[in-house]
Amino acid sequence: MKSITGKLGRYQDDVPALSSLDITDYERIFKVHTASTDGKQFYFYNILDKIEFPENIDSDILGLYTAKSKEPLTTTSYRLYDDIRSWWIVYLLNKDVLKTQFFVEGGQQLKYILPEFRSFIYSQITTTTIFDNQHF
């Protein structure tokens, strides 16, 4: 059976069989692919796809957060943005500090995109990935 998303894949929001993703979801940035086995269609992401923030982000759109105690990045995201799905922004901006950890230690300081600039960042990511097919 031929892949319904095509060789290069399609974005999840463009596949009627799949639910739409919120703009805060990291997965919406990448194309979903399909494979068929025994007449069943399976959807998957290429786990090697990723985005990177440039090192020269304008400091005017960044804030500094200090964790009071050990907390998962989903909690940090909730404290900063009132949603748990933006954890990946915090991680990507601080992966040099966090390494492979999904949590922040008490007293650690993390950079984050100020809430009023978050929609601008999502827009820039969407424009870059959809129109230029790049992940920055």
SVG drawing of the C-alpha trace seen along z (x, -y; Angstrom):
<svg xmlns="http://www.w3.org/2000/svg" viewBox="-10 -44 36 53">
<polyline fill="none" stroke="black" stroke-width="0.4" points="0.0,0.0 1.3,-3.5 2.0,-6.0 -1.0,-8.4 1.3,-11.2 3.7,-10.8 7.4,-10.4 8.2,-13.6 5.3,-13.4 2.7,-15.9 2.1,-18.0 -0.2,-16.3 -2.8,-19.0 -3.1,-18.2 -4.0,-14.5 -7.7,-14.2 -7.3,-10.9 -5.2,-12.6 -6.1,-15.2 -4.9,-18.8 -2.1,-20.0 -2.0,-23.2 0.6,-25.8 2.5,-25.1 3.1,-21.4 6.6,-20.6 5.4,-17.8 3.4,-20.2 6.7,-21.5 7.6,-18.2 6.0,-16.2 4.3,-12.9 5.0,-9.8 3.1,-6.6 3.8,-3.0 1.5,-0.1 1.6,3.3 -1.0,6.1 -3.4,3.6 -3.1,1.1 -1.8,-2.4 0.7,-3.6 1.9,-7.2 5.3,-8.2 7.7,-11.1 11.4,-11.0 12.9,-11.2 16.1,-12.6 14.3,-15.8 15.0,-18.6 15.1,-22.4 17.8,-24.5 17.6,-28.1 20.4,-30.3 22.9,-31.5 22.3,-35.2 18.7,-35.5 17.9,-39.1 18.2,-39.4 15.2,-41.8 12.9,-38.8 14.5,-36.6 13.9,-36.4 15.7,-34.5 13.9,-32.0 15.3,-30.6 13.8,-27.3 13.0,-27.2 13.3,-23.4 13.7,-20.5 10.9,-20.4 10.2,-18.8 10.3,-21.1 6.5,-20.7 6.1,-22.5 8.6,-25.2 6.6,-25.7 3.4,-26.0 4.9,-28.6 6.2,-30.6 3.4,-30.2 0.4,-28.7 0.7,-25.6 2.8,-22.5 3.4,-22.0 6.0,-24.7 8.6,-22.8 10.6,-22.2 11.3,-25.9 12.8,-26.1 14.8,-22.9 16.2,-24.0 17.2,-27.4 19.0,-25.7 20.3,-22.4 23.9,-23.4 22.9,-23.6 20.3,-20.8 22.2,-18.3 19.8,-15.3 17.8,-16.2 14.1,-16.7 14.1,-18.6 15.7,-21.7 17.4,-21.7 16.5,-24.1 18.6,-27.3 19.3,-26.7 18.7,-29.6 17.2,-29.1 16.6,-31.4 13.1,-31.6 11.2,-33.4 9.2,-36.2 5.4,-35.3 4.6,-38.3 7.1,-37.1 6.2,-33.4 3.6,-33.7 6.3,-35.5 8.7,-32.6 6.0,-30.1 5.2,-32.1 8.9,-32.2 9.3,-28.5 6.2,-27.8 7.3,-30.1 10.8,-28.6 9.8,-25.0 6.8,-25.1 8.0,-27.6 11.7,-27.0 11.6,-23.4 14.4,-24.2 14.7,-23.5 16.7,-26.2"/>
</svg>
